[in-house]
Amino acid sequence: GFFIIFIALSLLLAQTGSTWGRFALLSAPAALALGLLLLGVTLLVAALYFGFAGIGLLLALPGSNATPVWPPSGIALALVLLYGRRLLPGVFLGAFATNFHQAYWINGVTDLFWASGTSLGVALGNTSEALVAGWLIQRFGGPRPFESVRGVLVFAGAAVAGCALAALIAVLTLVGQGQGMAFALQFLLTWWLGDLAAVLVLTPFLLGWSDLVRQRRSAQQLVHLFFFLALFMLGLNLSFAPSAQLGLPAPVLFLMLPMLVWAAVAFRLPEISLTLFLFAGFTLYRTLNGGGNFAGADLHQSLLQLQLLVCVVAVSLQAMNGAVQERRQLNRRLKRINQDLEQTGRERVQALEQANRHLQERVQQQSRSEKRLQESEDRLSL
């Protein structure tokens, strides 16, 4: 427990040191105002994390905090990518409060030392997830990772690594507190898939719509989007409707494939992320209510299979759209190069025409000079 506390405090101090170092450059009132602002932002992030964690914990494994649906992971990574690592203390505080509340008040753990140590370990894992994934994306994916296939693959790889790290730290914490290995393995898979699906769906959603204010849409593009969303929701409803309602032997999930390809080819990140968000949310709702391919007697296994589908669809759709964005960027570069070449060609043609005019003028002057010289020689000969 003390070792986990030491690591957690070291991590937080390392990531917030640059922010707190600025206080030395400020006057006392300004430092106090900045401190209160940072405290308020930290508490706001913690409250946001705690609130969305409560939604995910409704589907947790009995007697634990492992759930196949964990929205805070996607939100935490988006906040780190948008506003920097200075928000990690809020993530840590929210994760600790969530896990302590779940262990002490929901699961009935009466040992405060056990509940605190476990909560600190899990909170450390959640914080490390956002830290590691955010660093990998910023280091190798660039400022706009969803505009190329390489960036999308870097984002997906960072998500896999960060979520695996969080799940591993949480499992090691529970094993160290006396949990059995059989439960730990099930916990590991559930934790990893729940976090991964949230990161692959919610993080692009928040990043895309935070950037929407700088991307204007024409009326034609908005009509196109609304028309697509209407057909997309109709297709989702048909694909995940109970079989008896359609008169088919099984739900027709393959109906969504052309719609997903349409979205990847026609739209950009905000619309793509909205499509994924609707897909994940609607399929989760249908599965919880017994509809679709994944509904079964074991709800937990059904949700794990569904989250695996969501992860595959998310990476595939984002990679296809990244390839389309790369092609569009290449076409724009080729168009600019062509325009530059045309402009250079026009300038050189104009320069050649001007040089030709100068040459013609000089030839004419030379002809006139020779003519005058010949006239002069003729007069002298007389």
C-alpha positions, 0 to 999 in steps of 0.5 A: 500500500505504501509503495503504491502511494509513493509511486502515485505521488511521484507520478503526479508530482513529475507531471505537474512540476512544470505547472507548479514551478510557474508559481515562483514567477507570479505575485502572491494574488496571482499565484493564489488565483492560479492555484484556486483555478487549478484546484477547481479544474482538478475537482471538475475533472474528478467529478466528470470522471466519477460521474461517467464511471458510475454509468460503467459500473452499472455493468460491472462484474459482481463484487468488483469494479471490472466492467466491459463499458468504461467511458472515463478512459476515453474521456481522460485520454481526450482531456490529456490530448486536448489540454495536456498532462496538467489534468492528470491529478483530476483523473487520479482523484476521480479514479481513486474516489470511484474505486474507493466508493465501489469497494467500500460502499457498494461491495461492502469492503470494511477494511479501510486499508485494503479498500484504500490500497486497492483504490490507489493501485487501480487509480494509478493504473487509470492515470498511467493509461492516459499518460502513456497512451497520450505520450505515445500518440503525441510522440509518434502519431503527430498533432492530427493522427486521424488524417493518415493510416499511420496515425490511426495505427499509432493511435490504436497501438497506443490505446492497446498499450495504455489500456493493457497497462491499466488492466495489468496494474489493476490485476496485480493490485488485486492479486497482491490483495489476495484475489485468485488467478482465475478471477484475475484473468477474467478481470484482465480481459474485461478491464482491457476491452472496456477501456479499449472500446471507450478510448477507440470510440469516445476519444476520437468523438471528443477530439473531432467535435472539439475541432468542429468549430474550425471546420465550416460545413456548407448547407449541402454537406449538412443535408448529406450528413442528416440523410446519411444519419437517417439511413444509418440509424435505420440500418442499425435498427434493422441489423440489431432488431430481434429476428422475429420482428424481421422474419429472418433466421438471424439479425442481418448485421452485414447490412451495416457494412456499406453504410460504414464504407460510405461514412469512411469515404464521404466524411471527416473525423467529426462525422466519423466519430459521431457514426462510431458513437451512435454505432457503439451506443445503439448496439449496446442498448440493443444488446442490453435489451436482448436484441442483435447477434450478441444477446445471450444468456450470459450478459457479461460475455455478450458485452465482451463480444460486442465490445470486441466488435466495436473495437474492430469496427472503430479501427477499420473505419478510422483506418479507411477514413485515414487512407481517404484523407491521405489521398485527399491531401495528396490530391491537394498537394498535386493540385498546388504543385500543378498550379505552381508549375502552371504559374512558373510556366506562365512566368517563363513564357512571359519572360521569353516573350519579353526577351523576344521583344527585346531581341526583335527591337535590337535586331530592328535597331541593328538593321536601321543602323546598318541601313544608315551606315550603307547610306553614308557609305553611298554618299561618300562614294559619290 
